[in-house]
Each structure stands twice: as C-alpha cells, then as structure tokens.
Amino acid sequence: MLSFRVTGVVALSALLVFAGGSALAAPASFGSGATEGGTTISGTVTGVTFTQVSVGEGHSLAVGSDGNVYAWGSNYYGQLGDGSTTDRTTPVLVSVGDVPSGVTLIRVAAGNRHSLALGSDGNAYAWGSNRYGQLADGSTTDRTTPVLVSAGAVPSGVTLTQVAAGGLHSLAVGSDGNVYAWGYNSSGQLGDGSTTDRTTPVLVSGGAMPSAVTPTQVAAGWSHSLAVGADDKVYAWGDNSSGGLGDGSATDRTTPVLVSVGDVPSGVTLTQVAAGAYYSLAVGSDGNAYAWGYNSSGQLGDGSTTDRTTPVLVSVGDVPSAVTLTQVAAGTAHSLAVGSNGNAYAWGDNNSGGLGDGSTTDSPVPLRVSVGAVPSGVTLIQALAGSLDSMALGSDGRMYGWGDNGYGQLGDGSTVQRVTPVATSMSPVISGASFDSVDGTGLTQSAGAWSIDSPAHAAGAVDVVVSYTQFGVASTQTFVGGFTYLALLPATGSPFPFLAVGSALLLLIVGSGFLVVRRTAAQRLTT
C-alpha cells in the first residue's frame, strides 16, 4: 500500500472514470470549489436582444429575441401598448392584448402616434392613436394594447407578409401580392382612388403598377406611400406637394404612379425605399442612395435645399469611396444610411442632434455618425429616423440612439437630448444566484456581468440558477451541473479534493500523472 501527498488537481479538465470504464467531461461551467463554500464564480447574462426595430414620432418599437415586442418613449395615445398612457424612458413589454396564445409578433412598424405588428399567424395587430382608423379595427377609438386588424378587403385565406406605418395611415402586403391600406386618406395615400378615410383595410388600386407585378417592399410616409415592385420599379401615391412621389409633378395621386428614373443610371434598380415627411429615399443596386421631394433642410443629401420632383443622387459626403450604402431611413427632415463598413451616415435637419455627429448644425450631404457609446467591434446593421431623433440596431443586438429625447424615445432612462449615440437601457439586473436552491452571497454586478460567492454544500455537481429582471420582467437562467463541490479527503494528514459520486471509481488528472480514488468506509487512498 502506498500513500501520496496530492499537491494539486486540475479540476476543470478532470475525467470521471466509472467502473464500466466509460468517461465523460466533468460538468464545470463555473468550475469547482470546496464544500465549505466561499468560491467566487462569475458570468454574464445577455438576456433579450433585439432583432428588428422601428421608430415613430417620439416612440420606438423592437422585436425581442424572446418573441416579445418592447416599446419606449411617448405614450400619450397608448402607442407603447403596455396598457397605459405613461411615457417610458426605458423599454417596456408590449401587452398581449388580442394576440392569441402561441402567436409571436415578428415585425413591427411605428407610425406617428400608432404602432403595428405582424403576427406569426399572418395577421396584423395595432395599438395607439386611432382617430382616423389607422388601427383598422373598424372604430376610431384609441387602444392601449394590441387589437386585431380587421380583414376588411383582404380575402379569406390571404395572410399579411409585411406592414408599414405612416403619419396617420397604414399599409400591408398580402400573400396574394396585393397591397392593402387603411387610416387617413386626405391626399390619396391609401391608393384606392379616393380621399376617404378607412377604418378597415381597402385594396390599393393597381394604377400604373401592372397587375402581374407584386410588391417586394412598401413604405409609408407622413402622407404618401411607396412600393418596390418585383419588376424592379418603384411606385408611389398620395401627397405630392413637394415632389415626394418622384413622377416629375407636384400633383397628388390617389392611385400608384411610376417613379421617374431621374438621375438613376441605366441598368441600376432601386432595391429599398423609405418615405419621410413629403420626401422619399431609395438604395440603388449600385450601392448609392437616391432621393426626391421636400428638401428644406438638405434631407435629400444632394448638397442643396432645393425640392426635387424626380430622383437625384445623394452626394458622397463622408462616405468612403469603397463603401456602398445598404439601407436608408427617412424622418421628418433628416435622413440616415447604413454603410457596408458598418457605420451610419446622416444628413438634413440637425436642430436636435439627429445627425449624431456631435453638433446641431444641418448638413445637406452625408456626415458620419459618431461612434459615441457604440462599443468597439460592434457594427450598425439597421438605422431608423424618427421625427427629430435617430436609432440604430447594432450587431450585438442592442439599440443606440441620438437626437431629441423629450419623451424618452432614446430609451437611455433620461429625457436629455443627445448629439452622439447613447445606449438604450437593455442590461439585465441580477438579483441573485442559487446553488441547488441555496443562495450565494456577496453579489456584485454591472451591465449584466456578475459575480457571487458559493454557499456551503455537500460534495457533488449542482445546478446554478441566476435570477434577473429585464424590461420589468423577472427571469432565470439555469446552468445544469454548473458548479462542482469538492470534498476534503484526510488520507495522509493533508487535504485532498475528490469528487463524491457514490461508490464510483474516479480518475483525476494531477499534473502529468494520475490518481485512482475509491470511496470506502475508511476513505483510504490506495494503489
């Protein structure tokens, strides 16, 4: 019989070898520690991240990675959907309302004072201001939680695949390839050939859009509408007082007209559009941006403040020559674009810092949005332009905002205007961690990162459950077998850590050698 003094055990790389000879990796998400407790472990709870966002006039919406929708900012008309009319300076959970159990909301669109969402069931849901029927529930009653958008003219069996929210009207694309609209119609923005408001969906007339052409994207502005056709052409209808329809005139249209080519080169198609207040933007297949309509603050980005009735090329400005633009967003009088380099660019009105360049000076050409609070290594993948504010979704699933913040629409917990990006408050607040239902002690945390000391517990692997709150919702994260308690074996007068697993034979790797440990009544160390 030989005795050994154990000087160290590589616990995280230990193998458990059972009598049958099979081996498996020791469960060690947070490593191991003594049964007496006091081992500090640490981790990070990411919580819910955002996958798609939309910005209205003073409020913001986001789809969470958990399938829920969150909202923040102005809530006077119930546009946050949380059952109240209280403004929120950080994201809150949108109530279920009429959304059936098992249905998730997969896309959101924020209008002036109302909100829309597309459900996984192919229906649309709406909440907020409803003065002109923009919620399409057949009434003009404001709603503080989601209601089902009525079928109206949408045929039975047709599902909705896209929604867009404008100033006071709404649009949707059906699985039948038609566009449907409802709400305010003073300028013909519903496209049904009239100027009559509608409280349920009506079919947008074909107009100049051929019957065989289906729309691939729609956009709703303050009082005009846009659609990209599968024929690679853009169609527009509604208010045209400043040339926002791009057909070379200033005449309102109650059915779709074809947007003129303007400065768009032959062979270049427009692949994505955005509608603002009396002006429009588009991304070309050449990686450039094009714009038309109202230009009082330089929001067309062509270096002037002259209105344009057909598309003009947005100037390069601060955009590097090798960078292409992948997405555009139109606000009240300022514009945003995301570059292929993961940076955001902005131009137009900057009175409230909506361009994010650290100033409040308007610019008629694109400026690079400052990094601000965006972490190093995070790129921007979607940009949104509100009335006087801007938001962007980062590759980390987090939101960043700048500009006007009078209603808390930047979501940073304040109502302070920001001239460079700040982070929307999204980090989980950790309330504790338990080890096999026994609470740890000495919790510290910051921005989702936490550390805590293990309590005393019998030897063996235990589950670690981290409790936290995010967006006012309590949640837990469980790490099965996440921590292993090691007992002390007094074989030779020196402590020896071992894994207690009944009568199993354990093989622990120690330095360059190994030890065989058999649990017996005397708990002796043998060879």
C-alpha positions in Angstrom: 0.0 0.0 0.0 1.4 3.4 -0.9 0.4 6.8 0.2 0.6 10.0 -1.8 0.5 13.7 -1.0 -1.7 15.4 -3.5 -0.3 18.8 -4.4 -2.9 19.9 -6.9 -5.8 18.8 -9.0 -6.7 20.1 -12.4 -10.4 20.2 -11.6 -11.7 21.7 -14.9 -10.0 19.1 -17.0 -10.9 16.1 -14.8 -12.4 13.0 -16.2 -14.8 10.8 -14.3 -13.9 7.2 -14.9 -16.6 4.7 -13.8 -16.3 1.0 -13.0 -17.5 0.2 -16.5 -14.6 2.2 -18.0 -16.6 4.9 -19.7 -15.6 8.6 -19.4 -17.3 11.9 -19.6 -16.3 15.5 -19.1 -16.9 16.9 -15.7 -19.7 19.5 -15.6 -17.8 22.7 -14.9 -19.5 25.7 -16.3 -18.3 27.7 -13.3 -15.5 25.3 -12.2 -15.4 23.8 -8.7 -14.8 24.7 -5.1 -14.7 23.4 -1.5 -17.9 22.2 0.2 -17.3 24.9 2.8 -18.3 27.5 0.2 -16.7 30.8 -0.4 -15.6 30.2 -4.0 -16.3 33.2 -6.2 -17.8 32.5 -9.6 -18.7 35.0 -12.3 -20.7 35.2 -15.5 -22.7 37.4 -17.9 -26.4 37.4 -18.6 -27.1 38.7 -22.1 -30.8 38.5 -21.7 -33.1 39.6 -24.5 -31.6 41.2 -27.5 -33.4 43.0 -30.4 -33.8 41.6 -33.9 -35.8 44.3 -35.7 -36.7 47.9 -34.7 -38.9 50.8 -35.9 -39.1 54.4 -34.8 -42.1 56.7 -34.9 -42.7 60.3 -33.9 -41.4 60.1 -30.3 -41.7 56.4 -29.7 -39.7 53.3 -30.6 -40.5 49.6 -31.1 -38.4 46.5 -31.1 -38.9 42.8 -31.6 -37.0 40.8 -29.0 -35.1 37.6 -29.4 -37.7 36.0 -27.0 -40.5 36.7 -29.5 -42.0 39.6 -27.5 -42.3 43.2 -28.5 -40.9 46.1 -26.5 -41.6 49.8 -26.7 -40.4 53.1 -25.1 -40.9 56.9 -25.5 -44.1 58.8 -25.9 -47.3 57.0 -24.9 -50.0 59.7 -24.9 -52.2 57.7 -27.2 -51.2 54.2 -25.9 -48.7 53.7 -28.7 -46.4 51.7 -26.4 -49.1 49.1 -26.0 -48.4 48.4 -22.3 -52.0 49.2 -21.2 -51.2 52.7 -20.0 -50.7 56.2 -21.4 -47.5 56.8 -19.4 -44.3 57.8 -21.2 -41.4 55.3 -20.7 -37.7 56.2 -20.8 -36.6 52.6 -21.0 -38.1 49.6 -22.9 -41.3 48.0 -21.5 -43.1 44.9 -22.6 -46.0 45.4 -25.0 -49.0 43.6 -23.6 -50.5 40.6 -25.3 -53.9 42.2 -26.0 -55.7 40.4 -28.7 -52.7 38.4 -29.8 -53.6 34.7 -29.4 -51.6 32.3 -27.3 -48.8 30.7 -29.3 -48.6 33.6 -31.8 -45.5 35.7 -31.8 -45.0 39.2 -33.3 -42.3 39.0 -35.9 -42.1 42.5 -37.4 -43.1 46.0 -36.0 -43.7 49.4 -37.6 -44.0 52.7 -35.7 -46.2 55.5 -37.1 -46.7 59.0 -35.9 -48.8 58.0 -32.9 -49.7 54.4 -33.6 -48.0 51.1 -33.8 -48.3 48.0 -36.0 -47.0 44.4 -35.7 -47.1 41.4 -38.0 -48.0 38.2 -36.2 -46.7 34.7 -37.0 -50.3 33.8 -37.8 -50.2 36.2 -40.8 -52.5 38.7 -39.1 -51.6 42.3 -38.2 -52.1 43.8 -34.8 -52.3 47.5 -33.9 -52.4 49.9 -30.9 -52.2 53.6 -30.1 -54.0 56.6 -31.8 -57.0 55.6 -33.9 -58.6 58.9 -34.7 -58.6 58.2 -38.5 -59.0 54.4 -38.3 -55.3 53.7 -38.6 -55.7 50.7 -36.3 -58.2 49.1 -38.7 -60.4 47.6 -36.0 -63.5 49.2 -37.5 -63.5 52.0 -35.0 -61.8 55.4 -34.2 -61.1 54.5 -30.6 -57.6 54.7 -29.3 -56.2 51.4 -28.0 -53.5 50.9 -25.3 -53.0 47.2 -26.0 -52.9 45.4 -29.4 -56.1 44.8 -31.3 -56.6 42.6 -34.3 -56.6 44.4 -37.6 -59.8 43.6 -39.4 -59.8 41.6 -42.6 -61.7 44.3 -44.5 -60.9 43.8 -48.2 -58.3 41.2 -47.5 -59.7 37.9 -49.0 -60.2 34.9 -46.8 -57.1 32.7 -46.9 -54.8 35.6 -47.6 -52.2 36.3 -45.0 -50.2 39.5 -44.5 -46.4 39.4 -45.0 -45.4 43.0 -44.3 -46.7 46.1 -42.5 -45.7 49.7 -42.7 -47.0 52.6 -40.5 -47.1 56.2 -41.8 -48.1 59.5 -40.3 -51.8 58.6 -39.9 -52.2 55.7 -42.2 -51.0 52.1 -42.5 -50.1 49.7 -45.3 -49.7 45.9 -45.6 -48.6 43.4 -48.3 -50.8 40.3 -48.7 -49.7 36.8 -49.7 -51.8 37.4 -52.8 -49.3 40.0 -54.0 -51.7 42.9 -53.4 -51.2 46.0 -51.1 -53.8 46.9 -48.6 -54.2 50.3 -46.8 -56.3 51.9 -44.0 -56.5 55.2 -42.0 -56.2 58.8 -43.1 -56.6 59.4 -46.8 -56.8 63.2 -47.3 -54.1 63.1 -50.1 -54.9 59.7 -51.5 -52.2 57.9 -49.5 -54.4 54.8 -49.3 -54.2 54.4 -53.1 -57.8 53.3 -53.5 -58.7 56.1 -55.9 -60.5 58.2 -53.2 -59.7 60.6 -50.4 -62.0 58.9 -48.0 -60.6 57.7 -44.6 -60.9 53.9 -44.0 -61.3 52.1 -40.7 -60.7 48.7 -42.2 -58.3 47.6 -45.0 -59.0 48.5 -48.6 -57.3 47.3 -51.7 -54.7 49.6 -53.2 -55.6 50.1 -56.9 -53.2 48.9 -59.5 -52.8 52.3 -61.1 -49.6 52.3 -63.0 -48.4 49.1 -61.4 -49.1 46.2 -63.8 -51.4 43.6 -62.5 -48.8 40.9 -62.8 -46.3 42.8 -60.7 -46.2 42.1 -57.0 -44.6 44.4 -54.4 -41.5 43.3 -52.6 -41.5 46.2 -50.1 -43.8 49.0 -49.0 -43.1 52.2 -47.1 -45.5 54.7 -45.5 -44.5 58.4 -45.1 -46.3 61.2 -43.5 -49.0 61.4 -46.2 -47.6 59.4 -49.1 -46.8 55.7 -49.8 -44.2 53.8 -51.8 -43.8 50.3 -53.1 -40.9 48.5 -54.8 -42.3 46.1 -57.5 -40.9 42.7 -58.5 -40.3 44.4 -61.8 -37.5 46.5 -60.2 -39.5 49.7 -60.5 -40.8 52.0 -57.7 -44.4 53.1 -57.5 -45.8 56.0 -55.3 -49.2 57.5 -54.4 -50.6 60.2 -52.0 -49.3 63.7 -51.3 -47.1 65.1 -53.9 -47.0 68.8 -53.0 -43.2 68.8 -52.8 -42.5 66.1 -55.4 -42.4 63.2 -52.9 -43.9 60.8 -55.5 -41.0 61.4 -57.9 -43.1 61.4 -61.1 -41.9 64.8 -62.2 -45.0 66.7 -61.0 -46.5 68.2 -57.8 -49.9 66.6 -58.3 -51.3 64.4 -55.6 -52.2 60.8 -56.8 -54.9 58.6 -55.4 -53.6 55.5 -57.2 -50.0 54.4 -57.8 -47.8 56.2 -60.4 -44.4 55.2 -61.6 -41.4 57.0 -60.0 -39.3 58.6 -62.8 -35.8 57.4 -63.5 -34.3 60.9 -62.8 -30.6 60.5 -62.0 -30.7 56.8 -61.6 -28.3 55.3 -64.2 -29.5 52.9 -66.9 -29.2 49.3 -65.5 -29.5 50.4 -61.9 -32.6 49.3 -60.0 -33.9 50.7 -56.7 -33.9 47.9 -54.1 -35.2 49.5 -50.9 -37.2 52.6 -50.2 -38.1 54.9 -47.3 -40.8 57.5 -47.0 -40.4 60.6 -44.8 -42.4 63.8 -44.5 -43.0 64.8 -48.1 -39.8 63.2 -49.4 -38.5 59.8 -50.3 -35.2 57.9 -50.3 -34.0 54.7 -52.1 -31.0 52.5 -52.3 -29.8 51.6 -55.7 -28.3 48.3 -56.9 -25.1 50.3 -57.5 -24.8 51.0 -53.7 -25.7 54.6 -54.0 -28.7 56.4 -52.4 -31.2 58.5 -54.4 -33.7 61.0 -53.1 -36.6 63.2 -54.2 -39.3 65.5 -52.7 -39.1 68.1 -49.9 -35.6 69.4 -49.2 -35.9 72.4 -46.8 -33.1 71.2 -44.5 -30.9 69.3 -47.0 -32.6 65.9 -46.3 -32.2 64.9 -49.9 -28.4 65.0 -49.4 -27.6 66.4 -52.8 -25.8 69.4 -51.4 -28.7 71.8 -51.8 -32.0 72.7 -50.2 -34.0 72.6 -53.4 -37.0 70.4 -53.7 -36.8 67.7 -56.4 -39.6 66.1 -58.3 -37.5 63.2 -59.7 -34.7 61.2 -58.1 -31.3 62.8 -57.5 -28.1 61.2 -56.4 -27.3 61.6 -52.8 -23.8 63.1 -52.5 -20.9 61.1 -51.2 -20.1 63.4 -48.3 -18.3 61.4 -45.6 -19.0 58.1 -47.2 -15.6 56.5 -48.3 -15.3 55.7 -51.9 -15.1 51.9 -51.4 -18.2 51.9 -49.2 -21.7 51.1 -50.5 -24.9 52.0 -48.8 -27.1 49.1 -47.8 -30.1 50.7 -46.2 -31.8 54.1 -45.8 -34.3 55.7 -43.4 -36.3 58.9 -43.8 -37.5 61.0 -40.9 -39.4 64.3 -40.7 -36.5 66.3 -42.2 -33.4 64.2 -41.8 -32.1 61.0 -43.4 -29.9 58.1 -42.4 -28.0 55.4 -44.2 -26.0 52.3 -43.2 -22.7 51.7 -45.0 -21.2 48.4 -46.0 -18.5 49.2 -43.4 -21.0 49.0 -40.6 -21.0 52.8 -40.0 -24.1 55.1 -40.1 -24.3 58.3 -42.1 -26.8 61.1 -41.7 -27.8 64.4 -43.4 -30.5 67.1 -43.2 -32.0 68.7 -40.2 -29.8 68.6 -37.1 -31.5 71.0 -34.7 -31.9 68.3 -32.0 -28.7 66.4 -32.8 -30.4 63.9 -35.0 -27.4 63.5 -37.3 -25.3 62.2 -34.4 -22.1 64.0 -35.4 -21.7 65.9 -32.1 -23.2 69.1 -33.4 -26.6 70.7 -34.0 -25.7 72.1 -37.5 -27.7 71.0 -40.5 -25.9 69.2 -43.3 -27.0 68.9 -47.0 -24.6 66.0 -47.5 -23.9 62.8 -45.5 -21.9 63.0 -42.3 -20.6 60.1 -40.5 -22.5 59.4 -37.2 -20.1 59.5 -34.3 -19.2 56.2 -32.5 -20.5 57.6 -29.2 -21.5 54.7 -26.9 -21.3 52.0 -29.6 -18.7 49.5 -28.4 -15.5 48.8 -30.4 -16.2 45.9 -32.8 -19.9 46.5 -33.0 -21.3 47.4 -36.4 -24.6 49.0 -37.2 -27.0 46.9 -39.2 -30.2 48.9 -39.3 -30.8 52.7 -38.9 -34.2 54.4 -38.1 -35.1 58.0 -38.4 -37.9 59.5 -36.2 -39.2 63.0 -36.1 -36.1 64.6 -34.6 -34.4 61.5 -33.3 -32.5 58.6 -34.7 -31.9 55.0 -33.6 -29.7 52.2 -34.8 -29.5 48.4 -34.2 -26.1 47.1 -33.5 -24.6 43.7 -34.5 -24.7 43.0 -30.7 -28.5 43.1 -30.7 -28.6 46.3 -28.8 -30.0 49.7 -29.6 -28.2 53.0 -29.8 -30.0 56.4 -30.1 -29.3 60.1 -30.6 -31.2 63.4 -31.1 -34.4 64.5 -29.5 -35.3 62.7 -26.3 -38.1 64.7 -24.9 -40.3 61.6 -24.4 -37.5 59.2 -23.5 -37.5 57.8 -27.0 -33.8 57.0 -26.9 -34.5 54.6 -24.1 -31.5 55.5 -22.0 -33.5 56.3 -18.9 -33.5 60.1 -19.4 -35.2 62.8 -21.4 -31.9 64.5 -22.2 -31.1 65.4 -25.9 -28.1 63.6 -27.2 -25.8 64.7 -30.1 -23.9 61.4 -30.3 -25.2 57.8 -29.8 -26.1 56.6 -26.4 -27.1 53.0 -25.5 -30.7 52.1 -24.9 -31.0 50.6 -21.4 -31.2 46.9 -22.0 -28.9 45.2 -19.5 -30.4 42.7 -17.1 -30.4 43.4 -13.4 -29.1 40.4 -11.5 -30.9 39.7 -8.2 -29.0 36.6 -7.2 -27.7 33.1 -8.0 -28.6 29.9 -6.2 -26.6 26.6 -5.9 -29.0 23.7 -5.7 -31.6 26.2 -4.3 -29.1 27.6 -1.7 -28.5 31.3 -2.3 -25.0 32.6 -2.9 -23.6 35.6 -1.1 -21.7 38.8 -1.9 -23.3 39.5 -5.3 -21.7 42.2 -7.4 -22.9 43.2 -10.9 -22.5 45.7 -13.8 -24.2 45.7 -17.2 -25.2 42.1 -17.0 -21.9 40.9 -15.7 -22.0 39.4 -12.2 -20.0 37.5 -9.5 -21.1 35.7 -6.4 -19.7 33.5 -3.7 -20.8 29.9 -3.4 -22.6 28.8 -0.2 -21.6 25.6 1.8 -23.0 22.4 0.3 -22.4 18.7 0.2 -19.9 17.4 -2.4 -21.1 16.9 -6.0 -22.3 18.8 -9.1 -25.2 21.2 -8.6 -27.3 23.4 -10.8 -26.6 27.1 -10.7 -29.7 29.3 -11.3 -29.2 33.0 -12.0 -32.2 35.3 -11.3 -32.5 38.6 -13.1 -35.0 41.2 -14.2 -35.0 42.8 -17.7 -37.6 45.3 -19.0 -39.5 44.8 -15.8 -39.9 41.0 -16.4 -38.4 38.5 -13.9 -36.5 35.6 -15.5 -34.0 32.9 -14.6 -31.1 31.3 -16.4 -30.2 27.7 -15.4 -26.8 26.1 -15.7 -27.3 22.3 -15.2 -24.4 20.9 -13.2 -22.8 24.3 -13.4 -20.7 24.1 -10.3 -19.0 21.1 -8.6 -18.3 20.9 -4.9 -15.1 19.1 -3.9 -14.8 17.3 -0.5 -11.6 17.0 1.5 -10.1 13.6 2.0 -7.8 13.3 5.1 -5.8 10.4 3.8 -2.3 11.5 4.9 -3.0 14.5 7.1 -3.1 16.7 4.0 -6.3 17.7 2.4 -7.2 16.0 -0.8 -10.1 17.2 -3.0 -12.2 14.5 -4.6 -15.4 14.2 -6.5 -18.1 12.3 -4.5 -20.1 10.1 -6.8 -21.2 7.2 -4.6 -19.0 4.1 -5.0 -17.8 5.1 -8.4 -14.1 4.8 -9.2 -12.7 8.2 -10.0 -9.7 9.1 -12.1 -8.4 12.6 -11.5 -5.7 14.0 -13.7 -3.0 15.5 -11.5 -0.2 17.3 -13.2 1.5 14.9 -15.5 0.3 11.8 -13.6 -3.0 10.5 -12.2 -4.5 9.1 -9.1 -7.2 6.4 -8.6 -9.6 7.1 -5.8 -12.0 4.6 -4.4 -14.6 5.7 -1.8 -14.5 3.1 1.0 -15.7 3.2 4.6 -12.2 4.2 5.7 -11.8 6.5 2.7 -8.2 5.4 2.2 -6.0 6.2 -0.7 -4.7 3.0 -2.4 -2.9 1.8 -5.4 
